[in-house]
Amino acid sequence: MAKPVRARMGEREILCLTCGGDVFREREVKLNSTGMEFFNLAWANESATGLICWSCGYVQLFVNRNIRLYQADN
């Protein structure tokens, strides 16, 4: 199972938009497009950082590469 992480964008801590939680599971998410799928080039699509709230499961996607993840202290 994924390790719990916290996240920041610059000086601002990222919180869950649904429950306000601050602990997430991180996962890379492919942003597939129809054209790339049609030509069997889905592997070349852009990816995003997915943060899945540890408490409620709400998923947030971030394309900005300035997001910083760090281990959550339980």
Residue frames as qw, qx, qy, qz and C-alpha x, y, z in Angstrom:
[[0.000, 0.888, 0.460, 0.000, 0.00, 0.00, 0.00],
 [0.343, 0.676, -0.032, 0.652, 1.14, 3.54, -0.73],
 [0.443, -0.262, -0.462, 0.722, 2.82, 5.52, 2.04],
 [0.037, -0.903, -0.416, 0.094, 0.99, 8.57, 3.39],
 [0.461, 0.137, 0.071, 0.874, 2.31, 11.92, 2.18],
 [0.019, 0.826, 0.304, -0.474, 1.60, 15.60, 2.70],
 [0.539, 0.447, 0.375, 0.608, 1.95, 18.14, -0.10],
 [0.131, -0.737, -0.105, 0.655, 2.90, 21.78, -0.61],
 [0.511, 0.658, 0.307, 0.461, 2.80, 24.19, -3.51],
 [0.170, 0.660, -0.201, 0.704, 5.35, 26.83, -2.62],
 [0.024, -0.230, 0.632, -0.739, 4.57, 27.93, 0.93],
 [0.657, -0.098, 0.064, -0.745, 0.96, 26.75, 0.80],
 [0.285, -0.087, 0.944, -0.141, -0.07, 23.37, 2.21],
 [0.452, -0.046, -0.612, -0.647, -2.46, 21.39, 0.01],
 [0.388, 0.031, 0.729, -0.563, -5.63, 20.23, 1.74],
 [0.139, 0.331, 0.905, 0.229, -8.46, 17.98, 0.55],
 [0.198, -0.158, -0.221, -0.942, -11.21, 20.06, -1.06],
 [0.584, -0.383, -0.594, -0.399, -13.90, 17.79, 0.40],
 [0.726, -0.560, -0.392, 0.070, -12.95, 17.03, 4.00],
 [0.126, -0.936, 0.253, -0.208, -9.96, 19.33, 4.67],
 [0.919, -0.295, 0.154, 0.212, -7.61, 16.39, 5.29],
 [0.100, 0.892, -0.415, -0.148, -3.88, 16.91, 4.80],
 [0.436, -0.351, 0.816, 0.144, -2.69, 13.32, 4.26],
 [0.720, 0.500, -0.152, -0.456, -2.77, 11.73, 0.79],
 [0.776, -0.028, 0.555, 0.299, -1.69, 8.76, -1.29],
 [0.164, 0.692, -0.357, -0.606, 0.24, 9.85, -4.40],
 [0.709, 0.217, 0.648, 0.174, -0.16, 8.32, -7.85],
 [0.036, -0.300, 0.484, 0.821, 0.91, 9.24, -11.37],
 [0.540, 0.544, 0.574, -0.289, -2.14, 9.70, -13.63],
 [0.315, 0.061, 0.598, 0.735, -1.96, 9.71, -17.45],
 [0.333, 0.569, 0.214, -0.721, -4.00, 12.47, -19.12],
 [0.439, 0.152, 0.790, 0.401, -5.04, 10.46, -22.17],
 [0.347, 0.481, -0.086, -0.801, -6.33, 12.16, -25.30],
 [0.820, 0.376, 0.356, -0.244, -8.47, 10.58, -28.01],
 [0.562, 0.759, -0.310, -0.112, -5.98, 11.36, -30.79],
 [0.020, -0.606, 0.787, -0.118, -3.05, 9.80, -29.01],
 [0.656, -0.033, 0.702, -0.275, -5.12, 6.72, -28.14],
 [0.780, 0.554, 0.105, -0.270, -6.21, 6.39, -31.79],
 [0.548, 0.704, -0.448, 0.050, -2.59, 6.31, -32.98],
 [0.920, -0.230, -0.258, 0.186, -1.48, 3.99, -30.13],
 [0.421, 0.451, -0.317, 0.721, 0.66, 6.74, -28.64],
 [0.554, -0.759, -0.241, -0.245, -1.04, 6.93, -25.24],
 [0.787, -0.299, -0.184, 0.508, 2.35, 6.37, -23.58],
 [0.407, 0.233, 0.042, 0.882, 3.37, 9.84, -24.81],
 [0.252, -0.802, -0.371, -0.395, 0.47, 11.67, -23.16],
 [0.011, -0.569, 0.413, -0.711, 1.17, 14.15, -20.40],
 [0.573, -0.352, -0.721, 0.167, 0.87, 12.91, -16.83],
 [0.290, -0.712, 0.089, -0.633, -0.30, 14.54, -13.62],
 [0.157, 0.130, -0.825, 0.528, 0.29, 13.95, -9.94],
 [0.575, -0.483, -0.467, -0.467, -2.83, 12.51, -8.36],
 [0.025, -0.231, 0.693, -0.682, -3.36, 13.07, -4.65],
 [0.575, -0.377, -0.648, -0.326, -5.94, 10.73, -3.12],
 [0.364, -0.591, 0.322, -0.644, -7.19, 11.88, 0.27],
 [0.235, 0.137, -0.924, 0.269, -6.34, 9.33, 2.95],
 [0.269, 0.128, 0.641, -0.707, -9.56, 10.15, 4.86],
 [0.589, 0.442, 0.355, -0.576, -12.31, 10.40, 2.24],
 [0.649, 0.166, 0.668, 0.324, -10.77, 9.24, -1.05],
 [0.366, 0.894, 0.136, -0.219, -11.31, 12.47, -2.99],
 [0.748, 0.079, 0.304, 0.584, -8.87, 12.74, -5.91],
 [0.100, 0.933, -0.052, -0.341, -7.10, 15.97, -6.89],
 [0.816, 0.308, 0.215, 0.440, -4.90, 16.22, -10.00],
 [0.172, -0.886, 0.164, 0.399, -1.89, 18.52, -10.36],
 [0.787, 0.537, 0.071, 0.296, -0.03, 19.12, -13.61],
 [0.000, -0.926, 0.299, -0.231, 2.20, 21.75, -12.02],
 [0.832, 0.136, -0.436, 0.314, 5.59, 20.18, -11.36],
 [0.069, 0.550, -0.429, 0.713, 6.29, 22.56, -8.46],
 [0.794, -0.476, -0.074, -0.371, 4.23, 20.40, -6.11],
 [0.182, 0.483, -0.781, 0.351, 6.37, 19.04, -3.27],
 [0.853, -0.325, -0.323, -0.251, 5.52, 15.81, -1.46],
 [0.085, 0.501, -0.728, 0.461, 6.92, 14.83, 1.91],
 [0.441, -0.164, -0.877, 0.096, 6.38, 11.91, 4.25],
 [0.508, -0.617, -0.114, -0.590, 3.46, 12.32, 6.61],
 [0.088, 0.250, -0.808, 0.527, 4.29, 11.77, 10.28],
 [0.584, -0.399, -0.601, -0.373, 1.61, 9.48, 11.69]]
